[in-house]
Amino acid sequence: MSNRLSTEHSPYLLQHAENPVDWRPWNAEVFEEAKRMDKPVFLSVGYSTCHWCHVMAHESFEDVTVAQAINASFLPIKVDREERPDVDAVYMEACLLMNGSGGWPLTVLLTPEQKPFWAGTYLPKTQLLRLVHEAARLWREDRAGLLAAGESLTAQLRRETENRPGAPSRELVRRAAGQFAQSFDGQWGGFGSAPKFPSPHNLIFLLRYARLSEDGYAREMALHTLNAMYRGGLFDHVGGGFSRYSTDERWLVPHFEKMLYDNALLALAYTEAFQDTRRPLYEQVVRRTLDYVLRDLPGPQGGFCCGQDADSDGVEGKYYTLAPEELLPVLGKKGTEHFCQWYGITKLGNFEGKSIPNLLGQEKFDQESDGMAALRERVYAYRLNRTTLHRDDKVLTAWNGLALAALARAGLVLDEPRYLDAACRTADFLMEKLTTPNGRLLARWRDGDAAHPGKLDDYAFYAYGLLELYSATYDLAYLTRCTELADYLLKFFFDGEHGGFYPYASDGEQLLTRTKESYDGAMPSGNSVAALVLSRLAQLTGEMRWREAADLQYSWLAGSTQNYPAGHSFALLAFLEELWPSAELMVTAQETPEELQAFLRQTTRPELTVLVKTSKSADGLAVLAPFTKDYPIPEQGTRYYLSS
């Protein structure tokens, strides 16, 4: 049986390419084929580091009986959600409407017109077989019922979702802080019960809100959660970096996959905490997180790969767990005792007979002994040789935009040239490898191949990263490219009448729905990040087109966030910059003054936007920000113009 799925550039599709299901790629031709063959479509959406995606693939899709049943009655399509977030978003919404919850692997049954009539997540083999046979029977005997179900669900997906326009208000922001307080776990940190996700944008919002409103409890919630996440097993105490989420309330047992976006956003959150407190622990966490990214996730030609799998040798967490007896040959008796005592590694273990290193038992968890770093290095080297982790080596534009932002911010705040250099290389890679000749973005690069038109998150996150890089370097090329991306956002994604950005471009492939999303998930909403980009461009350039677009976007976001503002923390971050006093600093000099960078490194002023005019940037800046023509550059020294 031939497998028609093109797997050349997708590690997720490649992992299970040889199983007997006759997978097709997602494209219009496949649905035309489904119409000709008079078959429904079996859609499977997953990603390469997903444990349950692998489980379902091995126990079901590699089973000949299951494969024959699917092939006989359906046209099977497999999609990598990280390459096609637009497809994933549409049908995940269908799953949420049908079941009240979602997840991956996502399984959806569709009509040849792409309309879903059943959706769910992981299914054991027996349940999957039962579903396939029953759906095939109904397609033969009660097709009208399935088509009606598809029409009904499609109507729900397409239902008018426009909210009444609103206005950002301090009351809305305070209500969000109150909602966080209601769900805060005062003992273990985080919000709600297990499983617990880091959601770093929530913590950044709470820190900034606390600073502006003098709400001490908001600050306490954020710092307590940052401490708790670091102390538990969510943080890899041996190799650095964070896993995706915690399966328990204490942050001890993670789902062991590591993702680029989590580590980028967490680096931003801990950088924010370091700026707020100047506590050395937070600087250490930022460095160990970004050093992990630089060491383990770099792509072969630049940019950063998606992440690392939870499994090694087919066992989840095997790479990370340790036992005292296996450390004896590595550290010796004294070193083993010291290391195990500090990181809670015992003979009984805390995870399937072994131990996840953690600091939950250490009261002074930020005061390790001088020799501990050297012991960690030896254990890390041992761990590398003991077993391996699969790496998803796709380079995604959106995720690299977040990494760019984290590296730029940390490079400035920590005065670390390595991070700034990495940020500049990332920006160059995105420009060279993931940008078309006409300046549009592509979503994914792998093995020399760039593919899939850029979506909202690609443009918004990349533009946000460029703003952070401009603020760290004052290289005008980054601000110029940011304005180009913002222009594309307004031209191809923006609803210029009501506000809000659509998830994919108006001139791209049109899916079943084109619904605007505002809710933050593991990553912030592209709509919220785009709002922040527009607002900052308006402040930096003084151009009314950015201001008008930002105001319309804020009105749409304010309406979208009314029911549950705490679910829109990145939008709230943007609101903070609008609702509390802000300031603009114009700097003119022959070269960017070192004293400016030193000042910005020591102060915590997210409400301050800074524009630098030098002899080199003057002409280009006059195009982007015409008002700067009126500010002369002194022959010597520096002039500062502060307005608020």
C-alpha positions in Angstrom: 0.0 0.0 0.0 1.6 3.3 -1.1 1.7 6.1 1.4 0.9 9.4 -0.4 1.9 11.7 2.4 4.7 14.0 1.6 7.0 13.8 4.7 10.2 15.4 3.3 10.1 18.5 5.5 7.9 17.6 8.5 9.5 15.6 11.3 6.0 14.8 12.7 4.8 13.4 9.4 8.1 11.6 8.9 8.0 9.8 12.3 5.1 7.6 11.3 5.3 7.8 7.5 5.7 4.0 7.0 2.5 3.0 8.9 -0.1 1.4 6.7 -2.7 4.2 6.8 -2.7 5.8 3.4 -2.2 9.3 4.7 -2.7 12.3 2.4 -1.5 15.9 3.0 -4.1 18.7 3.6 -4.9 20.4 0.3 -7.8 21.1 -1.9 -7.0 18.3 -4.3 -7.5 15.7 -1.5 -11.0 17.0 -0.8 -11.8 16.9 -4.5 -10.7 13.3 -4.5 -12.9 12.6 -1.5 -15.9 14.0 -3.5 -15.1 11.8 -6.5 -14.7 8.7 -4.3 -17.8 9.6 -2.2 -15.9 9.2 1.1 -15.7 11.2 4.3 -12.3 12.4 5.6 -10.5 11.1 8.6 -8.3 14.0 9.9 -5.5 13.5 12.4 -3.7 16.5 13.8 -0.7 16.2 16.1 2.9 17.2 16.6 6.3 15.5 16.8 7.0 15.9 20.5 3.5 14.9 21.7 3.6 11.7 23.8 0.0 10.7 23.1 0.3 11.3 19.4 3.1 8.7 19.4 1.0 6.3 21.5 -2.0 6.6 19.2 0.3 6.2 16.2 1.9 3.0 17.5 -1.1 1.3 18.9 -3.6 2.2 16.3 -2.2 3.7 13.0 0.5 1.0 12.8 -2.0 -1.7 13.3 -3.0 -3.3 10.0 -6.6 -3.9 11.1 -7.1 -0.3 12.1 -5.3 1.0 8.9 -7.5 -1.2 6.6 -10.7 0.0 8.3 -9.6 3.7 7.9 -8.4 3.3 4.3 -11.5 1.4 3.3 -14.1 4.0 4.4 -12.2 7.3 4.6 -9.6 9.5 2.9 -7.1 9.9 5.8 -5.3 13.2 6.2 -2.5 13.9 8.6 -1.5 17.4 9.6 1.3 18.8 11.7 -0.4 21.4 13.9 2.8 23.4 14.2 3.1 23.8 10.4 -0.7 24.4 9.9 -2.0 26.2 13.1 -4.9 27.5 11.0 -6.2 24.0 10.3 -5.6 23.0 13.9 -7.4 26.1 15.2 -10.6 25.5 13.1 -11.0 21.9 14.0 -9.9 22.3 17.6 -12.7 24.8 18.0 -15.1 22.2 16.6 -13.8 19.7 19.2 -14.3 22.2 22.0 -17.8 22.9 20.8 -18.7 19.2 20.7 -16.9 18.0 23.9 -16.1 21.0 26.0 -12.4 20.2 25.9 -9.6 19.5 23.4 -6.1 18.3 23.1 -3.8 16.3 20.9 -3.8 14.0 18.9 -6.9 15.7 17.5 -9.2 13.3 15.6 -11.9 14.8 13.3 -14.3 13.2 10.8 -15.2 15.5 8.0 -17.5 15.6 5.0 -15.8 16.2 1.6 -16.8 19.8 2.0 -14.5 20.0 5.1 -17.4 20.2 7.5 -16.9 18.3 10.8 -19.5 15.8 12.1 -17.4 14.2 14.9 -14.4 15.4 16.8 -12.3 14.0 19.7 -8.8 13.5 21.0 -6.8 10.4 21.9 -8.7 7.2 21.3 -7.5 3.7 22.4 -7.4 1.2 19.6 -10.7 -0.5 20.4 -12.6 2.8 20.6 -11.1 4.0 17.4 -12.1 0.9 15.6 -15.6 1.2 16.9 -15.8 4.8 15.8 -14.5 4.0 12.3 -17.0 1.2 11.8 -19.9 3.1 13.2 -19.2 6.2 11.2 -18.7 4.2 8.0 -22.1 2.5 8.6 -23.8 5.8 9.2 -22.2 7.2 6.0 -23.8 4.4 4.1 -27.2 4.2 5.9 -27.8 7.7 7.4 -25.7 10.1 5.5 -28.3 12.8 5.8 -27.9 12.7 9.5 -24.2 13.1 9.4 -24.4 15.9 6.8 -27.0 17.6 9.0 -24.6 17.3 12.0 -21.8 18.8 9.9 -24.0 21.7 8.8 -25.1 22.4 12.4 -21.6 22.4 13.8 -20.3 24.5 10.9 -23.1 27.0 11.5 -21.9 27.2 15.1 -18.3 27.7 14.0 -19.4 30.4 11.6 -21.8 32.1 13.9 -21.2 35.8 14.2 -18.5 36.3 16.9 -18.2 40.0 16.8 -18.3 41.5 20.3 -19.7 44.9 21.0 -16.8 47.4 20.9 -15.5 48.4 24.2 -12.9 50.6 25.8 -9.9 49.5 27.9 -10.4 50.5 31.5 -8.6 50.2 34.8 -11.7 48.5 36.2 -11.3 45.7 33.6 -7.6 45.3 34.5 -8.5 45.2 38.2 -11.1 42.6 37.6 -8.6 40.4 35.8 -6.2 40.7 38.8 -9.1 39.7 41.1 -9.9 36.7 38.9 -6.2 35.6 39.2 -6.5 36.0 43.0 -9.5 33.8 43.1 -7.8 30.9 41.4 -4.4 31.3 42.9 -2.8 28.4 44.8 -1.3 30.1 47.8 0.6 27.0 48.8 2.2 25.8 45.6 1.8 28.8 43.3 0.1 28.8 40.0 -3.6 29.1 39.2 -6.2 26.4 39.5 -5.6 22.7 40.0 -3.4 20.2 38.2 -2.4 20.0 35.5 -0.7 23.4 35.8 0.7 25.4 32.9 3.4 28.1 33.3 1.4 30.8 31.2 4.3 33.3 31.6 2.3 36.1 30.1 0.0 35.9 33.1 2.9 36.5 35.4 4.4 39.3 33.4 1.0 41.0 33.5 0.8 40.6 37.3 4.2 42.0 37.8 3.6 45.1 35.7 0.2 45.6 37.1 1.6 45.4 40.6 4.2 48.0 39.8 1.7 50.5 38.3 -1.1 50.0 40.8 1.0 49.1 43.9 -1.0 45.9 44.3 1.3 43.9 46.5 -0.8 40.7 46.3 -0.5 40.7 42.5 3.3 40.8 42.9 3.2 38.1 45.5 1.2 35.8 43.2 3.7 36.2 40.4 6.9 35.8 42.4 5.6 32.9 44.5 4.7 31.1 41.2 8.0 31.8 39.6 9.8 30.4 42.7 7.6 27.3 42.8 8.1 26.5 39.1 11.8 26.8 39.5 11.9 24.6 42.6 9.9 21.8 41.2 10.7 19.3 38.4 9.2 21.6 35.8 12.6 23.2 35.6 15.4 20.9 34.5 17.9 21.4 37.3 20.6 19.4 35.5 20.4 20.8 32.0 18.4 24.0 32.3 15.2 25.0 30.6 11.5 24.2 31.4 9.2 21.4 30.5 5.8 22.1 29.0 3.5 21.8 32.1 3.2 20.1 35.4 0.9 17.1 35.9 0.7 17.7 39.7 -0.1 20.7 41.8 3.5 21.0 43.2 5.2 21.4 39.9 7.2 18.3 40.6 6.2 15.9 37.8 6.2 17.6 34.4 5.1 16.4 31.0 8.7 16.2 30.0 8.7 17.7 26.5 10.4 21.0 26.2 9.2 23.6 23.8 10.9 26.7 22.4 8.0 29.0 23.0 7.6 28.0 26.7 11.3 28.7 27.3 11.3 32.0 25.5 8.2 33.3 27.3 9.5 32.0 30.7 12.8 33.7 30.1 10.9 37.0 29.5 8.9 36.4 32.8 12.0 35.8 34.9 13.8 38.7 33.2 10.8 40.8 34.3 11.1 39.5 37.8 14.8 40.2 37.9 14.2 43.8 36.8 11.5 44.1 39.4 13.5 42.6 42.4 17.2 42.5 41.3 17.2 39.0 42.9 20.2 37.0 41.6 18.1 33.8 41.5 16.0 35.2 38.7 19.0 36.2 36.7 20.4 32.6 37.1 17.1 31.1 35.9 17.1 33.4 32.8 20.6 32.4 32.0 20.1 28.7 32.5 16.9 28.8 30.4 18.4 30.8 27.5 21.7 28.8 27.6 19.6 25.7 27.2 17.9 27.2 24.1 21.3 28.2 22.7 22.9 24.8 23.4 20.1 22.3 22.6 17.7 24.0 20.1 19.8 25.8 17.5 18.9 24.9 13.9 21.7 23.8 11.5 21.7 27.0 9.5 20.2 29.4 12.1 17.1 30.0 14.1 15.8 27.7 16.8 14.1 24.3 16.5 10.7 23.6 18.1 11.7 21.5 21.0 12.6 18.1 22.5 10.4 15.0 23.0 9.2 13.8 26.4 10.2 10.2 25.6 13.6 8.5 25.2 13.9 4.9 24.4 10.1 4.8 24.3 9.8 5.8 28.0 8.5 9.2 29.1 10.9 11.0 31.3 13.6 8.4 31.2 16.2 11.0 30.1 15.6 13.2 33.1 15.1 10.8 36.1 18.1 9.6 38.2 18.8 7.1 41.0 21.6 7.4 43.6 23.4 4.2 42.6 23.9 5.3 39.0 25.5 8.5 40.1 28.2 6.9 42.2 30.5 6.1 39.3 30.0 9.7 38.0 30.3 11.8 41.2 31.9 9.4 43.8 30.4 8.8 47.2 30.8 12.2 48.7 29.6 14.0 45.5 26.7 11.7 45.1 25.5 12.2 48.7 25.8 16.0 48.3 24.0 16.1 44.9 21.2 13.7 45.9 20.6 15.5 49.2 20.3 18.9 47.5 18.1 17.7 44.6 15.9 15.2 46.5 17.1 12.1 44.8 16.4 9.0 46.9 16.3 5.2 46.6 12.5 5.2 46.6 12.3 7.9 44.0 9.4 10.2 43.2 8.6 9.1 39.7 8.3 5.4 38.6 11.1 4.2 40.9 13.5 7.0 40.1 13.8 10.7 41.1 13.1 13.9 39.2 15.7 16.4 40.6 13.9 19.2 42.5 14.4 21.7 45.3 11.0 21.3 47.0 12.7 20.2 50.2 15.2 23.1 50.3 14.1 26.1 52.3 17.0 28.2 51.0 16.6 27.0 47.5 18.5 29.9 46.0 21.7 29.4 48.1 23.4 26.3 46.6 27.0 25.5 47.6 29.9 26.5 45.4 30.6 23.1 44.1 27.1 22.2 42.9 27.5 23.7 39.5 30.4 21.5 38.8 28.5 18.4 39.9 25.6 19.4 37.6 27.9 19.6 34.7 29.2 16.1 35.3 25.7 14.7 35.7 24.6 16.5 32.5 27.5 14.9 30.6 26.5 11.5 32.0 22.9 12.0 31.1 23.8 12.8 27.5 25.7 9.5 27.1 23.0 7.4 28.9 20.1 8.0 26.6 19.0 10.5 24.0 16.0 12.8 23.2 14.3 13.2 19.9 14.4 16.8 18.7 11.7 18.4 16.5 14.0 20.3 14.1 11.4 22.5 12.4 12.2 26.2 12.7 8.9 28.1 13.1 8.7 31.8 12.4 6.3 32.6 15.3 8.2 30.7 17.9 11.4 32.2 16.8 9.9 35.7 17.1 9.3 35.0 20.8 12.9 33.7 21.2 14.1 36.8 19.5 12.2 39.0 22.0 13.5 37.0 25.0 17.1 37.0 23.8 17.0 40.8 23.1 15.4 41.7 26.4 17.8 39.5 28.4 20.8 40.7 26.4 20.0 44.2 27.4 19.0 43.7 31.0 21.7 41.2 31.9 24.4 43.0 29.8 25.1 39.8 28.0 26.5 40.2 24.4 26.0 36.5 23.7 22.2 36.9 23.9 22.1 40.0 21.8 24.3 38.3 19.2 22.0 35.4 19.1 19.0 37.7 18.8 20.6 39.4 15.8 21.4 36.1 14.2 17.8 35.0 14.7 16.4 38.1 13.1 18.8 37.7 10.1 17.7 34.0 9.7 14.0 35.0 9.6 14.8 37.6 7.1 17.0 35.4 4.9 15.2 32.0 5.1 11.6 32.7 6.0 10.9 35.8 4.0 9.7 35.8 0.3 11.2 38.2 -2.3 8.1 40.4 -1.8 8.6 40.6 1.9 5.9 38.2 3.0 6.6 35.6 5.6 6.6 31.8 5.5 5.7 29.8 8.5 8.2 26.9 8.6 11.8 26.1 7.6 13.4 22.7 7.6 16.2 21.0 5.7 16.6 24.0 3.4 12.9 24.2 2.6 10.6 27.1 3.7 6.9 26.5 3.3 3.4 27.6 4.3 2.2 31.2 4.1 2.8 33.1 7.3 -0.2 33.4 9.7 -1.1 36.1 12.2 1.2 34.8 14.9 4.2 34.7 12.5 3.8 38.4 11.7 2.8 39.6 15.2 5.4 37.6 17.2 8.2 38.4 14.7 7.3 42.1 14.8 7.2 42.1 18.6 10.7 40.5 18.7 12.0 43.1 16.3 10.7 45.9 18.6 12.5 44.3 21.6 15.7 44.0 19.5 15.4 47.7 18.4 15.1 48.6 22.0 18.2 46.7 22.9 20.4 47.9 19.9 18.7 50.9 18.3 19.6 49.5 14.9 17.1 51.2 12.7 16.9 48.2 10.3 15.0 46.3 12.9 12.4 49.0 13.4 12.1 49.4 9.6 11.4 45.7 9.2 8.9 45.8 12.1 6.9 48.5 10.3 6.9 46.4 7.1 5.4 43.5 8.9 2.8 45.7 10.6 1.9 47.0 7.1 1.3 43.4 6.0 -0.8 42.7 9.1 -3.1 45.7 8.3 -3.3 44.9 4.6 -4.0 41.1 4.7 -5.2 40.2 8.2 -7.0 43.3 9.8 -10.7 43.9 9.9 -10.6 47.6 9.2 -14.2 48.1 10.0 -14.6 46.3 13.4 -11.1 45.7 14.5 -9.4 42.3 15.2 -7.0 40.3 13.1 -8.0 37.1 11.3 -5.7 34.1 11.7 -4.7 33.8 8.1 -4.4 36.2 5.2 -7.2 37.3 3.0 -5.3 36.2 -0.1 -4.4 32.8 1.2 -6.2 29.4 1.4 -9.6 30.0 2.9 -10.7 27.4 5.4 -14.1 26.6 6.8 -14.1 29.6 9.1 -12.0 32.7 9.5 -12.8 33.5 13.2 -10.8 36.1 15.1 -9.3 34.7 18.3 -8.5 36.8 21.4 -8.0 34.2 24.2 -4.5 33.5 25.4 -3.4 29.8 25.4 0.1 28.5 26.1 1.2 31.3 23.9 -0.3 34.8 23.9 -3.0 35.7 21.4 -1.7 37.0 18.1 -4.4 39.7 18.3 -3.0 40.9 21.6 0.6 40.9 20.4 -0.4 42.8 17.3 -2.2 45.4 19.4 1.0 46.0 21.4 3.0 46.3 18.2 0.7 48.9 16.8 0.6 50.9 20.0 4.4 51.0 20.3 4.8 51.9 16.7 2.4 54.8 17.2 4.4 56.0 20.2 7.7 55.6 18.5 6.8 57.1 15.1 4.0 59.5 15.9 2.3 58.3 12.7 -1.5 58.5 12.9 -2.1 55.3 10.8 -0.6 53.2 13.6 -2.5 55.2 16.2 -5.8 54.8 14.4 -5.3 51.0 13.9 -4.2 50.6 17.5 -7.3 52.4 18.8 -9.6 50.2 16.7 -7.8 47.1 17.8 -8.0 48.1 21.5 -11.8 48.7 21.1 -12.2 45.2 19.7 -10.0 43.6 22.3 -11.8 45.4 25.1 -15.1 44.0 23.9 -13.6 40.5 23.5 -12.1 40.5 27.0 -15.2 41.5 29.0 -16.4 38.1 30.0 -13.1 36.8 31.4 -10.3 39.4 31.3 -7.9 37.0 33.1 -7.9 34.8 30.0 -6.4 37.7 28.0 -3.4 38.7 29.9 -1.3 39.8 27.0 -4.1 42.1 25.9 -4.1 43.5 29.5 -0.3 44.1 29.1 -1.1 46.3 26.1 -3.9 48.0 28.1 -1.5 48.9 30.9 0.6 50.9 28.4 -2.5 52.8 27.4 -4.2 53.3 30.7 -1.3 54.4 32.9 1.0 57.3 32.2 3.6 56.7 29.5 6.6 58.6 28.4 8.6 59.0 25.2 12.3 59.7 25.2 14.0 61.1 22.1 17.8 60.8 22.1 20.1 62.5 19.6 23.8 61.9 19.3 26.5 61.0 16.8 26.3 57.4 18.1 24.0 55.6 20.5 25.3 56.6 24.0 26.5 53.8 26.3 25.0 55.7 29.2 21.6 55.2 27.7 21.9 51.5 27.7 23.3 51.5 31.2 20.3 53.5 32.4 17.8 51.2 30.7 19.5 48.2 32.2 19.2 49.5 35.7 15.7 50.9 35.6 12.3 49.3 35.2 10.3 51.4 32.9 8.2 49.4 30.5 6.0 52.4 30.0 9.0 54.3 28.5 9.6 54.2 24.7 12.9 55.3 23.4 13.9 56.5 19.9 17.5 57.2 19.0 18.6 59.4 16.2 22.2 59.3 15.1 24.1 60.4 12.0 23.7 56.9 10.6 20.0 56.6 11.2 18.7 60.1 10.7 17.6 59.8 7.1 15.8 56.4 7.6 14.2 57.6 10.8 12.8 60.7 9.0 10.9 58.3 6.8 9.5 56.2 9.6 9.0 59.0 12.1 8.8 62.4 10.3 8.7 64.4 13.5 12.3 63.5 14.2 13.5 65.8 11.4 13.0 68.7 13.9 15.5 67.3 16.4 19.1 68.3 15.6 22.1 66.0 16.3 24.7 67.7 18.4 28.3 67.7 17.2 29.4 66.4 20.6 27.5 64.8 23.5 23.9 63.7 23.7 20.6 65.5 23.9 17.6 63.9 25.6 14.0 65.1 25.0 11.5 63.5 27.4 7.7 63.9 26.9 4.8 62.4 28.7 
